[in-house]
Amino acid sequence: MGQFDAPEACLAAAVEWNQVERVRWMARVNDVESHDDGDVFWTYSPREHWPGNQIVGAQFGATVARQRVAELLRHHLERRTACNWAIGSATEPAELGVILRENGFSCRIHCRAMAAALAPQPVNLESIPSVDFQQSYVPVSLQPITTSRRRAQFDGLVAVGRLRPQRVWYFGAIDSSIPVGTATLFEGAGVAGIYDVEVIPSHRGRGIATQLVLAAMRLAGEHGFKTMVLSATAAGQGVYERLGFREVGVLSSWRYGRMRQMAA
Ligand SMILES: CC(C)(COP(=O)(O)OP(=O)(O)OC[C@H]1O[C@@H](n2cnc3c(N)ncnc32)[C@H](O)[C@@H]1OP(=O)(O)O)[C@@H](O)C(=O)NCCC(=O)NCCS
């Protein structure tokens, strides 16, 4: 894995497995309840605090898939908590989305799985007037940390950044001491993944996301990775395509929320 000339299906699987590895890595932080069932991995929090209730990497045989979905959903329904389920090109069975829908899940977001080759030569970064770029094991928060949920998320991300060996790097863009942009690099499953790319509305269209992604690509290249992967929203797709990413598959995020449970 990790060669950009690999078959499309391998690249698509790499995007999903990088995401699965990231959830597993987050689950190494103290106090995160996690379940490695062999055919799926999931994290659980009764209060749904960071990293939330996430089910990833399903590898169900076709004959047991319906039963396994029902079992995992029941765990959440009995505790009246939301259940989030990510599926991608490597998920088995391929029709898991259909089964999730049959069980009352709805698709929250459908993203493009994208991959790019990392150039052997160093990436050149450009400066942007009044914006400083930083790289740290401590994340930048674009929102004030005013609620217990945000505090739990921030503390969780800091704890993940401190795990060793280091596999997570946070990139931030700062304008006059105000955080204006973020990106996260996670190295796992033989590829480098980019997550949490966001720029505050007042600072968009100035190339900040482009520079944050390039900084992550440069570091991943220095670490010897050949392939960069990500899951792109419609808003981010253009930025990534200009940086050499191409679509290799799909990733979707499904949810059975608490509102639905109350209505049932
Ligand atoms: C997607 C997102 C991160 C882009 O951030 P950004 O800093 O505006 O991105 P860039 O400035 O690098 O690129 C955006 C556009 O500005 C253009 N641009 C880049 N540098 C520029 C410059 N110096 N002058 C003028 N335009 C420029 C780019 O060509 C791009 O054009 P497009 O909109 O036609 O694609 C931002 O819109 C966002 O946070 N959206 C919400 C969260 C989200 O969807 N994140 C993506 C997850 S995959």
The ligand as an SDF file (V2000), in Angstrom:
LIG
                    3D

 48 50  0  0  0  0  0  0  0  0999 V2000
  -13.1030   24.3860    1.9350 C   0  0  0  0  0  0  0  0  0  0  0  0
  -12.3530   25.4690    2.7050 C   0  0  0  0  0  0  0  0  0  0  0  0
  -11.4590   24.8140    3.7390 C   0  0  0  0  0  0  0  0  0  0  0  0
  -11.4820   26.2600    1.7100 C   0  0  0  0  0  0  0  0  0  0  0  0
  -10.6970   27.1960    2.4470 O   0  0  0  0  0  0  0  0  0  0  0  0
   -9.9990   28.4660    1.7290 P   0  0  0  0  0  0  0  0  0  0  0  0
   -8.9490   28.9740    2.6050 O   0  0  0  0  0  0  0  0  0  0  0  0
  -11.0460   29.3990    1.2800 O   0  0  0  0  0  0  0  0  0  0  0  0
   -9.3470   27.7380    0.4600 O   0  0  0  0  0  0  0  0  0  0  0  0
   -8.3580   28.4450   -0.5910 P   0  0  0  0  0  0  0  0  0  0  0  0
   -8.3830   29.9150   -0.3900 O   0  0  0  0  0  0  0  0  0  0  0  0
   -7.0480   27.7600   -0.5330 O   0  0  0  0  0  0  0  0  0  0  0  0
   -9.0780   28.0680   -1.9320 O   0  0  0  0  0  0  0  0  0  0  0  0
  -10.4490   28.5050   -2.1190 C   0  0  0  0  0  0  0  0  0  0  0  0
  -10.5880   29.2630   -3.4200 C   0  0  0  0  0  0  0  0  0  0  0  0
   -9.8280   30.4580   -3.3720 O   0  0  0  0  0  0  0  0  0  0  0  0
   -8.9640   30.4970   -4.4850 C   0  0  0  0  0  0  0  0  0  0  0  0
   -7.7210   31.1630   -4.0700 N   0  0  0  0  0  0  0  0  0  0  0  0
   -6.6790   30.5880   -3.4710 C   0  0  0  0  0  0  0  0  0  0  0  0
   -5.7210   31.5200   -3.2650 N   0  0  0  0  0  0  0  0  0  0  0  0
   -6.1980   32.6630   -3.7150 C   0  0  0  0  0  0  0  0  0  0  0  0
   -5.6860   33.9750   -3.7640 C   0  0  0  0  0  0  0  0  0  0  0  0
   -4.4820   34.2940   -3.2940 N   0  0  0  0  0  0  0  0  0  0  0  0
   -6.4600   34.9190   -4.2910 N   0  0  0  0  0  0  0  0  0  0  0  0
   -7.6790   34.6300   -4.7480 C   0  0  0  0  0  0  0  0  0  0  0  0
   -8.2280   33.3960   -4.7280 N   0  0  0  0  0  0  0  0  0  0  0  0
   -7.4890   32.4450   -4.2260 C   0  0  0  0  0  0  0  0  0  0  0  0
   -8.7240   29.0730   -4.8380 C   0  0  0  0  0  0  0  0  0  0  0  0
   -8.3580   28.9630   -6.1920 O   0  0  0  0  0  0  0  0  0  0  0  0
  -10.0850   28.4710   -4.5720 C   0  0  0  0  0  0  0  0  0  0  0  0
  -10.9570   28.6670   -5.6710 O   0  0  0  0  0  0  0  0  0  0  0  0
  -12.3750   27.8960   -5.8250 P   0  0  0  0  0  0  0  0  0  0  0  0
  -13.2880   28.4080   -4.7360 O   0  0  0  0  0  0  0  0  0  0  0  0
  -12.8130   28.2720   -7.1900 O   0  0  0  0  0  0  0  0  0  0  0  0
  -12.1230   26.4340   -5.6320 O   0  0  0  0  0  0  0  0  0  0  0  0
  -13.3360   26.4660    3.3820 C   0  0  0  0  0  0  0  0  0  0  0  0
  -14.2720   26.8940    2.4300 O   0  0  0  0  0  0  0  0  0  0  0  0
  -14.0920   25.8430    4.5560 C   0  0  0  0  0  0  0  0  0  0  0  0
  -13.6030   25.8810    5.6840 O   0  0  0  0  0  0  0  0  0  0  0  0
  -15.2990   25.3030    4.2840 N   0  0  0  0  0  0  0  0  0  0  0  0
  -16.0900   24.6570    5.3480 C   0  0  0  0  0  0  0  0  0  0  0  0
  -15.4510   23.3820    5.8700 C   0  0  0  0  0  0  0  0  0  0  0  0
  -15.1500   22.3820    4.7680 C   0  0  0  0  0  0  0  0  0  0  0  0
  -15.9920   22.0650    3.9250 O   0  0  0  0  0  0  0  0  0  0  0  0
  -13.9120   21.9070    4.7560 N   0  0  0  0  0  0  0  0  0  0  0  0
  -13.4380   20.9820    3.7490 C   0  0  0  0  0  0  0  0  0  0  0  0
  -13.4680   19.6150    4.2720 C   0  0  0  0  0  0  0  0  0  0  0  0
  -12.9880   18.4880    2.9930 S   0  0  0  0  0  0  0  0  0  0  0  0
  1  2  1  0
  2  3  1  0
  2  4  1  0
  2 36  1  0
  4  5  1  0
  5  6  1  0
  6  7  2  0
  6  8  1  0
  6  9  1  0
  9 10  1  0
 10 11  2  0
 10 12  1  0
 10 13  1  0
 13 14  1  0
 14 15  1  0
 15 16  1  0
 15 30  1  0
 16 17  1  0
 17 18  1  0
 17 28  1  0
 18 19  1  0
 18 27  1  0
 19 20  2  0
 20 21  1  0
 21 22  1  0
 21 27  2  0
 22 23  1  0
 22 24  2  0
 24 25  1  0
 25 26  2  0
 26 27  1  0
 28 29  1  0
 28 30  1  0
 30 31  1  0
 31 32  1  0
 32 33  2  0
 32 34  1  0
 32 35  1  0
 36 37  1  0
 36 38  1  0
 38 39  2  0
 38 40  1  0
 40 41  1  0
 41 42  1  0
 42 43  1  0
 43 44  2  0
 43 45  1  0
 45 46  1  0
 46 47  1  0
 47 48  1  0
M  END
$$$$
